[in-house]
Amino acid sequence: MDSTTQHPRIGKEPFVQDASNPFHRTMTMASIRKILPANIPGEFFVDRTCIDCGTCAWLAPDTFADRNGFAYVWKQPSTERERIRAHMSVLSCPVGAIGSRMAQDYTLAEEKLPEPIDRNIFYCGYHSSKSYGAASYLIRRPEGNILVDSPRFARPLVKKLEDLGGVDLMFLTHKDDVADHERFHGHFGCRRILHEADLGRETASIEIVLRGDDIQNLAPEIRIIPVPGHTAGSCCLLWKETVLFTGDHLSWDPGKKSLHASKHTCWHDWSRQIHSMKRLSGFSFEWVLPGHGTRCHLPVPEMNREMEKLIGRMTATS
């Protein structure tokens, strides 16, 4: 979602901040009085403050799904793994819309986040309402860790990031998903990277400003690929020709089992996004890790085929 647009149901963060202690945050739960009728009866539920960001549905698909603009519990957790995934969804929900009828211990879920995805790549969890619930990721590397887009500045996550070596760089794929970037910069002293076309009042203090559409090497194994379209300054980050961090440029549609780009949420220029997708198809990668939407992992030849199919569908709607 465009950072200048306020979703009509965004009204709270899932943690209450104590002004006297920036690390003291108390979880606020969903309200049983606001429970959605679609929830199956049982322990966990989603209330009507849900903003339909999709986080819980892909994080814990055995428990949560989407229907008519809201998430809901379609099956109560029945195994330890399902319970932990449900707890991870509670922690990661950007507006605290997931609740339980009884007290819960979130220790194991906190230990799972950040969650390893692939060789030194981690999913952070703890989504922020400021980015409409965008996912963020950590690249762990000896030269200094890179945080891709901003999660919520939550105490358990910050402590785990410290344990993983801190944050040296913060790569912001585009202006919508900057969320708590100032707080992470203030705590870790990390330098932030954003394209000049997406700079605004909230990002005027960014340390490293990208310019133009040229591909740049952030490090020998990391490339910055400008992909204007969703926003004028959208960029992807390619790690070791394997993992592509896509922001809101590209994701996976689990229902259609295909790659997806959204014309409905293209805030800048759809024709430029098509051109950017064609440019991106010239690179090799196995993982698509988006800000919004579901991630996917495919062999390179299959990913290439899916990219060509997507470009065909996008071109047909231009």
N, C-alpha and C positions, 0 to 999 in steps of 0.2 A: 504494500500500500504506500502511496505517496506520502512522504513525511509531512507534507503541508495539509493533508486531509485527515480529519479526526473521525474515526469510526464511531457511529452513533451509540454503540454499546460499550465503548471503552470508558470506564469510569473509575477504575481502581487498579493499583498494582497489587500483586499477591503477597507483598510484605509491607509492613508498617515500619517506617524509618524513625529511629530515635535520634533526634537532632543532637543530643549530647554525646552520642557514640555512633559514628558512621558505620560500625560493624554490627550494631545491635538491631536485628530485624526480626520481627515476630510474624509468623505465618498467619494470614487470614484465610479462612476456609470459605467455600461456597455455602450458600444458605439453603437449608432444607425447605424454607418457605418459597424459594424461587425455583424449585426443582422442575426440570423439563419432563413432560408426560411421556416422552419417548424412552426414557431410561427404564431398563428392565429392573424390577424390584430387587433390592439387596443392599449390600454395604456401600458401594461407591455410586456416585451420581454426578451429573453435570447440571449446573443451574443456568438460568436464562441470561446471565452476564457473559456467557460464552460469546466470543467474537468470530468463531468459525475460522481460526487461523490454520487448523488442520494438524497442529502439533501432536496432540494425543492420539489421533487416528493413525499416524504413521509410526509413532514411538511405541504405542501399545495396541496394535491392531486386533489382538485377541480380546480386548476389552472395549475399546472405543471405536466409533465410526461417525460419519457425518450424515446428517439428514436435514433437509429444508433449512439450511443456513445455521445449523447448530451442530455441535458434537453431542453424542449421547453414549451411555453405557449399553452396549448390545448384549454383553455377556459378562457376568461377574467373574473376577479372577478365581481360578480353581487350582492353580499350582503356585509354588513359590516363585518361579520365574515370572508368571503372569502378575503376581502381586507386586514384585519389585518393579516391573515395567509400569504398572499402574501408579506406583509411588513416584517413579521418575517423571511420569506425566504430571502429577500433582506439583512437583517441584518446578517443572518446566513450563507449566501453563502461565501465559503472560498476564492473566487477569484473575487468577485464583478462582476459576469457575468450576473446578473439580473438588468435590467434597466427599466425606465419609460419615456414616451414621455412628461411628465409634472411633475412639482414639487410635492413632496410628504411630508406629515407630518408623521414621524415615531414614534411619542410620544406613541401612544397606543400600538404599537408593542414592544417598549422598556419596557413598563410597564408589558407586558405579560411574559417577560423573566427575570429570569428563570421561566419555566412553571411547575406548579405542576403536577405530574404524579400519585402518590399514597402516602399516609401517610408519609409526610416529605421527599419525593423523588422528585427531580426537574430535568428537562431537561434544560441545560444551554443555548443552542443555540450558536451563534457566533463561528462557526466552523473555523478552521485554515487550510490554505493551507499546513502548515508544517506537518500536519497529514493526508493530502489528504481528508480533510473535515470530520474527525471523530467527532462523537457526544460525549459530556461529560455530567456528571450528578453531582448533589449535594445531599448528605445525610445530612439532618439537625438533629442534636442530641444535647441534653444538655451537653454531655461530650465533645463536640467539633465536628464541621462539617467536613465532608469528601468530597473532590472533587475527582471524579472518572474520570481519564484521563484529558487532558488539552484542554480547549477551547482556543480561541484567547484572548489575553490580551486586551480587549476593555473596554474603560472607562465606558459606561453604565452598562456593566456586572459586572465589579469590584465594582462599587458603590452598585449595588443590592446585591452582595455577602456580602459586608460589612453590609448592612441593615439586612441580614439574619443571621448575627452572625460571618461572616468571614470564614476562612478556617484553620482548625487545622492540618488535614492530607490530603495528596494528594496521592491517590492510582493509580498507573500507571499499567494498565493491561498488557502492553507489550511495546516494544521499539518503535513501529511505531507511537504511539499516544501520545508522550510526549510533542510535540508542544512547547508552551510557559511556560513549567514547571518552568524554572529558574525565570521568571518574577513574577509568582504567589508566588513562594517561597520568592523572594526578598520583595514583597509587604506585604504578610500576615505572613511571618515567618513560614509557614507550613512545617512540616516534610514530606518528600517524600518516597514512598515505591515502590520498583521495584525488580524483581527477578534478581539474579546475572547473570544468563545465558543471560539476555538481556542488561546488562550494556555495555556502550560504551563511547566514548569520550564526548558526549553531556550529559551523565548521570553519570559521574564519581563522582559527588559530592552528590549523593543520600544519605540521612541520614539513611534509614532503608533498608537493603539489605536482601531479602529472599533467602534461600538456600534449596536445596533438593526438593523433591516432596511431603513431608508430608503436610497434611492439618493443617492450623494454625488458632487459634482464635484471631482475631484482637480485638474483644470485645466479651462479652457473647452472643450477638445477631448477630455477624458478623464473617463469616468464609472466609478465603483465601484458594482457591482451585487451586493448580497448574494444568494447562491443556496444557502441551507442545504439540506442533504440528504446529500451524500457525507460531509461533516462539518458540525457545527453552525455553524461560522464560515466556510464556503466562500464565496468572492467571485470574481466575474469582473471583468475590467477591459476597458472598451470604449474604443477609440481611434478618434476621428474617424468614428464610425458606420461603420467599415470593418473593423477588426481586433478580434476578441474573444479575449482570453486567458482560458481556461476552467479552468485547473487540472485537477482530475479530475472536473469536472462534466459535460463534454461533449467528444466526440471524433468521429472519422470511422472507420467500419469499411470498409476497402478491399475486403474479401472480399464483403460484402453491398452495397457501394456506397451506404451510407446513414449518417446520423448515429447516434451510439451513446451510451448512458448505461448504466453497469454496476450492476445491482441486486446482483450478487455482491460487488462491492467498495463498496457503500454502507454506510459505517460508522455513520451516524447515523439517518437516517429516510427511507425510500423515498417515502413520501407527501409529505413536505416537498420532496424533490428533484423530484417531479412538479410540485408547485405552483411551485417555482422555475423549472422549465423553461417552464411556461406564462407566467410573468412575463417570462422572457428572450425569448420569441417576439414580444413587443411592440416589440423593438428591431431596427434594421437593421444588418446586418453581412455582409461577404463572406468573411472569413477566420475559421476556428476554429483557434486555436493552443493545443493542450492540453498538460498536463504529461505525462500518459501517453496513449498512443494516437497515431494518425496525424492530421496536420493536413489541412485541406481548404480549397479556394477555390472558391466558387460565386457566380454572379450573385445579387443580393439576392432576386429573385422565386423563384429555385430554392431558395435557402437557406430562405426562408420556408416553402416547401412541404415541404422535408425536416424542418423543425422540427415542423410540424403532424403529419407522419407519425410522427415519433419520439414525440411526446406521446401519440398514439393507441396506439402499441405499449407505452409505459410504463404507461399507464392500464389496459391490458388485463392487465398482470401485477401490478397492485396488489391 
